[in-house]
Amino acid sequence: MPQPNPTLWIRRPLACSDAHAAGGVVIQGGRIVEAVPAGAAPTTPVDEVFDASAHVLLPGLVNTHHHFYQTLTRAYSPALNKELFPWLTTLYDVWANLTERQLALASELAMVELLMSGCTTVADHHYVFSGALESAIDVQVETARRLGVRAALTRGSMSVGRDDGGLPPQSVVQDEATILDESSRLIDAHHQRGDGAMTTIALAPCSPFSVSRELMQESARLAEEKDVRLHTHLAETEDETAYCQRLFGMRPLDYLEATGWLGPRTWLAHGIHFTDPEIARLGQAGTGIAHCPSSNMVLGSGMCRTLELEAAGCPVGLAVDGSASNDHSNLAEEMRQALLLGRLRYSPSRVSHDDVIRWATRGSAACLGRTDIGGLAPGQQADLALFRLDEARFSGAENPVAALLLCGAHRADRVMVAGRWRLIDGRPREVDLDALLARHDQAASELRGSL
């Protein structure tokens, strides 16, 4: 009879991002129990062996910011070639018609796409709540559990609509009491704590200018009371800075601090337009930054000062952002974009492939407040991404780890989450991918036709 928790050696990979695990890792009960040095055999008795000699081994990639529902509005003609604010106002009228079925399909497609790119922890920032989407986060929790991926889900919100000078239509705006009551319910129902947590819930007003000051303050208070994290968009564009100065009489970071958000509980999406003193304050506070290179380029928002933020003490993670401003959910491709953009801003000698892999693993995990994922050290969760280099794009590559980014890896061959294979031969397990794509494409057509 097979053992209930067989001990598995991922044996001698072609290459590994962690030199301490060059001989592979030993997995038992969902955790890494041994990192094997190059050329050595495990000291732990093993029951099974997976020959990884054709694979490059990385910790499972960790995404820090996304909008799953936006997979339904990729490359949407009316929103093309626009900067953030006009892009948002164009798409809000489409997103206001989302149904729960459409959101479920969008979430599943986004999670599967992330998984196929080597991502083991998915994150989402969902803030569109019409009357038809009252159970949106519950639906996402169930989808993540079915797929077997870790999920950092955030209860987003908007409380300031067009009638009050905001950007979204009134149909997706909620009152503060409803938002806070629902946030509390979701935390109590779904948030898991401690090492190995598969589902976490954070509080995430869409942006400081799409909710009231009271909601920002009460969200910070509730997050402290429930001991969960805080997330929002901040300093994405110069327009946002001007908007905050006009509305609040202060810059975005000053407003963030005034509402009780500046601290290690918070991670921010984008974080582009910070001054040197602001970066120092962020670093001192330990506030995380989700770097979104593709979205920043598509919308022309600017370039995040990743090296300065990290040097100041900020955790810096990587994110695909929404699939209507990217327009993909592929974290492996996002690593290459981060490498190229970083070298454009700084220099090839200052941003290496190792730096970007760190952002996509340990840095992203730190943004989510976790130390049990993002690495290959004994005691960490058995979340792994294995890539093959058997495509034409890799032929002739001398450094296999660098080749993942420089040659453009886009799909993992195998992915393990919590010690279980969730992707084999590039295909997600227990998912009819062709049927999912057909249903998702139909849902996108229905949403566009709802206008």
C-alpha positions in Angstrom: 0.0 0.0 0.0 1.3 3.5 -0.7 2.3 5.6 2.3 -0.2 8.4 3.1 2.6 11.0 3.1 5.4 9.6 1.0 8.7 11.4 1.2 9.7 12.7 -2.3 13.1 13.8 -3.6 13.0 16.3 -6.4 16.4 15.0 -7.6 19.3 16.9 -9.1 17.6 19.6 -11.2 19.4 20.9 -14.3 19.7 24.2 -12.4 18.2 25.8 -9.3 17.8 29.5 -8.3 19.0 28.6 -4.8 22.6 27.3 -4.8 21.9 25.6 -1.4 19.3 23.3 -3.2 21.4 22.6 -6.3 20.9 18.9 -5.6 17.2 19.3 -5.2 14.8 19.3 -2.3 13.1 16.6 -0.2 9.3 17.0 0.4 7.4 15.5 3.2 3.9 16.3 4.4 3.6 19.5 2.3 6.9 21.0 3.5 10.5 21.1 2.4 12.4 19.0 4.9 15.9 19.1 3.2 17.7 21.1 0.7 20.3 18.9 -1.0 23.7 20.3 -2.0 25.1 19.8 -5.5 26.2 16.3 -6.1 24.9 15.0 -2.8 22.2 12.6 -1.8 19.6 13.3 0.8 20.2 12.4 4.4 16.5 11.9 4.8 15.2 8.5 3.8 13.0 8.9 0.7 10.1 6.9 -0.7 9.8 8.4 -4.2 12.1 10.2 -6.6 11.3 12.7 -9.3 14.1 13.1 -11.8 14.4 16.8 -12.4 17.6 16.6 -14.6 15.7 18.3 -17.5 14.2 21.1 -15.3 15.1 24.4 -13.8 13.9 24.6 -10.2 12.5 27.7 -8.6 10.4 28.4 -5.6 6.7 28.8 -6.6 6.2 32.3 -7.9 4.0 34.6 -5.7 1.8 37.2 -7.3 0.9 40.3 -5.3 -1.7 42.2 -7.2 -4.3 41.4 -9.9 -7.9 42.0 -10.9 -9.2 38.6 -12.0 -12.4 40.0 -13.5 -10.5 42.0 -16.0 -9.6 38.8 -18.0 -13.1 39.4 -19.6 -12.1 42.8 -21.1 -8.6 42.2 -22.6 -7.7 44.3 -25.6 -11.0 46.1 -25.4 -11.1 48.6 -28.3 -12.9 51.5 -26.6 -10.2 51.5 -23.8 -7.1 51.1 -26.0 -4.4 53.8 -26.1 -5.7 55.6 -23.0 -4.0 56.7 -19.7 -5.3 55.5 -16.3 -8.2 57.8 -15.6 -9.9 57.8 -19.0 -9.1 54.0 -19.3 -10.9 53.5 -16.0 -14.0 55.6 -16.8 -14.4 53.7 -20.1 -14.2 50.3 -18.5 -16.2 51.0 -15.3 -19.4 51.0 -17.4 -18.6 47.6 -18.7 -17.5 46.1 -15.3 -20.7 47.4 -13.6 -22.6 44.7 -15.5 -20.6 41.8 -14.2 -22.5 38.8 -13.1 -21.4 36.2 -10.5 -21.1 33.5 -13.1 -18.9 35.7 -15.2 -16.7 36.6 -12.2 -16.3 32.9 -11.4 -15.1 32.1 -14.9 -12.8 35.1 -14.9 -11.3 34.1 -11.6 -10.8 30.5 -12.6 -9.2 31.5 -15.9 -6.9 34.0 -14.2 -5.8 31.4 -11.5 -5.2 28.7 -14.1 -3.2 31.1 -16.2 -1.1 32.1 -13.2 -0.6 28.5 -12.2 0.6 27.6 -15.8 3.2 30.4 -15.5 4.7 28.9 -12.3 2.7 30.8 -9.8 1.7 29.0 -6.7 0.2 31.9 -4.7 -2.3 34.0 -6.5 -3.6 37.4 -5.3 -6.6 39.4 -6.3 -7.9 42.9 -5.6 -11.7 42.8 -6.3 -13.5 46.1 -5.7 -16.5 46.0 -8.1 -19.6 45.2 -6.1 -22.9 45.6 -7.8 -26.0 43.9 -6.5 -25.2 40.9 -8.6 -21.8 40.4 -7.0 -22.6 40.1 -3.3 -20.7 36.8 -2.9 -17.8 37.6 -5.2 -15.0 36.8 -2.7 -16.7 33.6 -1.5 -16.8 32.5 -5.1 -13.1 33.2 -5.5 -12.3 31.3 -2.3 -14.2 28.2 -3.5 -12.4 28.4 -6.9 -9.0 28.6 -5.4 -9.7 25.7 -3.1 -10.9 23.6 -6.0 -7.7 24.4 -8.0 -5.5 23.8 -5.0 -3.6 27.1 -5.2 -2.8 29.5 -2.4 -4.8 32.7 -2.6 -4.3 36.1 -1.1 -7.8 37.6 -1.7 -8.7 41.1 -0.8 -12.1 42.6 -0.1 -11.9 45.8 -2.2 -14.4 48.6 -2.1 -15.5 51.9 -3.6 -17.7 54.3 -1.7 -17.3 57.5 -3.7 -19.1 57.5 -7.1 -19.6 59.9 -9.9 -22.4 61.7 -8.1 -19.8 62.8 -5.5 -16.9 63.5 -7.8 -15.5 60.0 -8.1 -14.8 57.9 -11.2 -17.1 54.8 -10.9 -20.8 54.7 -11.6 -23.1 54.7 -8.6 -24.2 51.1 -9.3 -20.9 49.7 -8.0 -20.5 52.1 -5.0 -21.4 50.8 -1.5 -21.9 52.5 1.8 -19.3 52.2 4.5 -21.3 50.1 6.9 -22.0 47.5 4.2 -18.4 47.4 3.2 -17.1 47.0 6.8 -19.7 44.4 7.8 -19.0 42.3 4.7 -15.2 42.7 5.3 -15.6 41.4 8.8 -17.7 38.5 7.7 -15.2 37.4 5.1 -12.3 37.5 7.5 -14.2 35.4 10.0 -15.3 32.9 7.4 -12.2 32.4 5.2 -9.0 33.9 6.7 -6.5 31.3 7.7 -3.5 31.9 9.9 0.0 30.5 10.4 2.3 28.6 8.3 0.7 26.8 5.4 -2.3 29.0 5.2 -4.0 28.4 1.8 -6.5 31.3 1.9 -6.0 34.8 3.4 -8.2 37.8 3.3 -7.0 41.5 3.3 -8.9 44.8 3.3 -8.4 46.8 0.1 -10.3 50.0 -0.6 -9.7 50.5 -4.3 -7.7 53.8 -3.9 -7.7 56.7 -1.5 -9.7 58.8 -4.0 -12.4 56.2 -4.6 -13.4 55.8 -0.9 -14.2 58.2 1.9 -11.6 59.2 4.5 -13.8 57.5 7.1 -13.6 54.2 5.2 -9.8 54.4 4.9 -9.6 55.0 8.7 -12.1 52.3 9.6 -10.5 49.8 7.3 -7.2 50.4 9.1 -8.9 50.0 12.5 -10.6 46.7 11.4 -7.4 45.3 9.9 -5.6 45.9 13.2 -8.5 44.4 15.2 -8.7 41.3 13.0 -4.9 41.1 12.4 -5.1 41.1 8.6 -3.3 43.0 6.0 -4.2 46.2 4.1 -3.8 46.8 0.3 -4.6 49.6 -2.1 -3.4 51.4 -5.2 -1.1 54.3 -4.5 1.1 56.7 -6.5 0.3 55.1 -9.8 0.1 58.3 -11.9 0.9 62.0 -11.7 -2.8 62.6 -12.3 -3.5 60.7 -9.0 -1.1 63.0 -7.2 -2.7 66.1 -8.5 -6.2 64.7 -7.7 -5.2 64.0 -4.1 -3.7 67.4 -3.7 -6.8 69.0 -5.0 -9.2 66.8 -3.0 -7.3 66.5 0.3 -4.7 69.2 0.2 -1.8 66.7 0.5 0.2 64.2 -1.5 -1.0 60.5 -1.6 1.5 59.2 0.9 0.7 62.0 3.4 -3.0 61.1 3.1 -2.2 57.4 3.5 -0.3 58.2 6.7 -3.0 60.5 8.0 -5.6 57.7 7.7 -3.5 55.2 9.6 -2.2 53.1 6.7 1.6 53.7 6.7 3.1 50.6 8.3 4.2 47.0 7.9 0.7 45.7 7.6 0.2 47.5 4.3 1.4 46.7 0.7 0.7 49.1 -2.1 0.1 48.4 -5.8 2.4 50.4 -8.3 4.1 52.9 -6.0 5.7 54.8 -8.8 5.6 58.5 -8.0 7.3 58.8 -4.7 9.9 61.4 -3.8 13.2 60.5 -2.0 11.9 61.6 1.4 8.7 59.6 0.8 10.7 56.5 -0.1 12.7 56.8 3.1 9.4 57.0 5.1 8.0 54.0 3.3 11.1 52.0 4.0 11.2 53.0 7.7 7.5 51.9 8.0 8.2 48.6 6.2 5.4 49.1 3.8 5.5 46.7 0.8 5.3 47.6 -2.9 3.8 45.4 -5.6 5.7 46.3 -8.8 3.5 46.0 -11.9 5.9 46.6 -14.9 3.6 45.6 -17.8 0.6 47.5 -16.7 2.8 50.5 -15.9 4.1 50.5 -19.5 0.7 49.8 -21.2 -0.9 52.8 -19.4 2.2 54.9 -19.6 2.1 55.4 -15.8 5.9 55.5 -15.2 8.6 53.3 -13.7 8.7 52.1 -10.1 11.9 53.0 -8.3 12.4 49.4 -7.2 16.0 49.6 -6.1 15.6 52.7 -4.0 12.5 51.3 -2.3 14.2 48.0 -1.6 17.3 49.7 -0.3 15.2 51.9 2.0 13.6 48.8 3.6 10.4 48.2 1.6 9.6 44.6 0.6 9.3 44.7 -3.2 7.2 42.1 -4.9 6.1 41.4 -8.4 2.6 41.5 -9.9 0.8 41.1 -13.2 -1.9 43.6 -12.3 -5.2 43.4 -14.1 -5.7 41.6 -17.4 -7.2 44.7 -19.0 -4.0 46.7 -18.5 -1.4 44.0 -19.0 -3.1 42.1 -20.8 -2.0 38.7 -19.4 -1.9 36.9 -16.1 1.6 35.3 -16.7 4.0 35.9 -13.9 6.9 34.3 -15.7 6.6 36.8 -18.5 6.3 39.5 -15.9 9.7 38.6 -14.6 11.2 39.3 -18.0 9.4 42.6 -18.2 10.7 43.6 -14.8 14.2 42.7 -15.8 14.1 44.7 -19.0 12.4 47.7 -17.4 14.8 47.7 -14.5 17.8 47.7 -16.8 16.3 50.5 -18.8 15.8 52.6 -15.6 19.1 51.7 -14.0 21.7 49.6 -15.8 22.4 45.9 -16.7 24.9 45.8 -13.8 22.4 46.9 -11.2 19.4 44.6 -12.0 20.1 40.9 -12.5 17.9 37.9 -13.2 18.6 36.9 -9.6 17.2 40.2 -8.3 13.9 39.7 -10.3 13.5 36.1 -9.2 13.9 37.4 -5.6 11.2 40.0 -6.2 8.8 37.3 -7.6 9.4 34.9 -4.7 10.8 36.1 -1.3 9.9 39.8 -2.0 6.4 39.0 -3.0 6.0 36.7 0.0 7.1 39.5 2.3 4.6 41.9 0.8 1.9 39.4 1.8 3.4 39.1 5.3 4.7 35.5 4.8 8.0 33.8 5.4 6.7 30.2 4.9 6.6 30.6 1.1 8.9 32.1 -1.6 12.0 29.9 -0.9 13.5 26.5 -0.9 14.8 26.3 2.7 13.9 23.4 5.0 10.7 24.2 6.9 9.2 26.2 4.1 6.1 25.1 2.2 6.6 22.8 -0.7 5.6 25.2 -3.4 7.8 24.7 -6.5 7.9 25.7 -10.1 9.9 23.5 -12.6 10.6 24.8 -16.1 11.9 22.8 -19.1 14.3 24.5 -21.6 13.2 22.4 -24.7 11.7 25.2 -26.8 13.5 26.8 -29.7 13.8 30.0 -27.7 16.2 28.4 -25.2 18.4 26.5 -27.7 22.1 27.4 -27.0 21.5 29.0 -23.6 24.5 28.4 -21.3 23.0 29.7 -18.0 19.7 27.9 -17.4 18.4 30.1 -14.6 19.2 33.3 -16.5 17.7 31.8 -19.6 14.2 31.7 -18.0 14.1 35.5 -18.0 16.5 36.4 -20.9 15.0 33.9 -23.4 11.4 34.4 -22.2 10.0 31.5 -20.3 6.3 31.6 -20.4 5.0 28.3 -19.2 6.1 25.9 -16.4 6.2 22.2 -17.0 5.4 21.2 -13.4 4.1 23.1 -10.5 3.7 21.8 -6.9 1.6 23.5 -4.2 1.7 22.3 -0.6 3.4 19.2 -1.7 0.9 18.2 -4.4 1.4 18.4 -8.1 -1.1 20.9 -9.6 0.4 21.2 -13.0 1.9 18.3 -15.0 3.3 18.5 -18.5 2.2 22.1 -18.6 -1.5 21.3 -18.0 -3.5 22.0 -14.9 -4.8 18.9 -13.1 -8.5 18.3 -12.9 -9.3 21.2 -15.2 -10.7 20.8 -18.7 -8.7 23.7 -20.1 -10.4 23.8 -23.6 -13.9 23.8 -22.0 -12.8 26.6 -19.6 -11.5 28.7 -22.4 -14.7 28.3 -24.4 -16.9 29.2 -21.4 -14.7 32.2 -20.5 -14.7 33.5 -24.1 -18.5 33.3 -24.2 -18.8 35.1 -20.9 -16.5 37.9 -22.3 -18.8 38.2 -25.3 -21.9 38.4 -23.1 -20.3 41.1 -20.9 -19.4 43.3 -23.9 -22.9 42.8 -25.3 -24.5 44.0 -22.0 -23.8 47.7 -22.8 
